Amino acid sequence: MKFLYFLLLTLLPVIGMSQEISFAHNLYNTYESYREPSLNCRRINHGNILPLIEKLRHNSKFVVHKLGESVEKRELFLIKLGIGKTKIFLWSQMHGDESTATMALFDIFNFFSANDFLNEIREKILRETTLYFLPMVNPDGAEVFQRRNILEIDLNRDASRLVTPEADILMNTFDSLNADFGFNLHDQNTRYSVGRNYKQATISFLAPAFNDKKEMNEKRGHATKLIGMMDKVLKEFIPGHVAKYSDDYEPRAFGDTFQKKGTSTILIESGGWKDDTEKQFIRKINFIGMLAAFLSIADKTYMEIPASNYESIPMNDEYLFDLLLKNVTVEEKGRSFPIDIAINNDEQKSDSEKGFTTLSTIEDIGDLSGFHGIEEMDCSGLTLKDGKVYPKKIETNNELAAIDFQKLIEDGVLFLPVEKEVLSYNGKSDSQKKFPIRLVEATDFHFQLKIGERPAFYLFKNDTPKFVVLNGTVIRLKR
Ligand SMILES: [Zn+2]
């Protein structure tokens, strides 16, 4: 009898979980039928979501309510769904350039609008819970794809003073709902690693602290249990890529404040996934994680998850670079040195069709063992060699557009002197996009391997150039 009781106790969580996991697999396999096709890149703005919200107004399942307006008079909406006793409040993109979860919320609306083999689960969630969504809290920031709002205020440091209309709306909405669960939806640096691991922290969770001592209470405990459940579900799809965000208490932040007010609050940070620059796969993972959480809340299965699940999630850490070249031979003053070179890529606003260009920087040089590259290359036997500066200064855009950049690289040229006006034309020709030779202003430019410099050099094997490293990418030379 005692044994049977023990068996039941250990099996219960497994039985509870298996439902969320099979639901998650169903969502993973049928995701395309729910994905909102009009949102397909990170740079989405208020104009992109307005027609989608307008569509929800005409759907009897949804109640759409205007909450107020941003500084630049863009409307914020609350979208309500379901009739259940347990209230769940979700808000996204209070940082204007953190749009991954916003895209996933519109996929979730499509999921609840659908009529298919998942009806039973769909109806259960809507019977047991009421869902409240506030997508894109910071539409003015989203308009120019920047973190802060248009007053240059970080909304997530305005939860106490409430100077900005956006923060004020978020707080008023929260207070009026008195929700049981809160989902605080953000994006984080794509270079966070899972502990010291080489894996990117694709999703990081946190049950924010409600005081400096980081104490636990029942409500915060519920948030940790739910995170433990979501972690188990996401392990099915991104094993080793889930981490935990730092839980330092910040009284000006919303998550911490809401936790303090007694709502079980969960922070979800969307990080990086290799070759998913536009975060479309991570969006899918968000969609699955949130829906599995709704089901678990509806069924209360998260209550069976032990606290140790949350505790065992590794912390976010900083052991990743975008590109790590290991064991490059560098010659200086007649001697050779084996060194590692770390390079990071960052986006800079530009008038290119994508709205940004990627600029790379040398971040570190030396012994970088213990660090990892999202792209990594063992350069043993390869020697770093400088490129030449093109002997003539380019004076017009037309002249630049006519240049065959591949040919220059083959001729040993990595630096192209241009007039100032031409510099702003940077990156327009296809040849230049493929072979991003550095444009410089000085005709006597000299490259130095140093931190903060933009990488542009050859890697030679004996006397033959094998690779060229240009703006964060390694190009293999054919010859
Ligand atoms: Zn954020």
Boltz pocket constraint, residues with backbone or C-beta under 6 A from the ligand:
constraints:
  - pocket:
      binder: B
      contacts: [[A, 94], [A, 95], [A, 98], [A, 185], [A, 186], [A, 187]]
      max_distance: 6.0
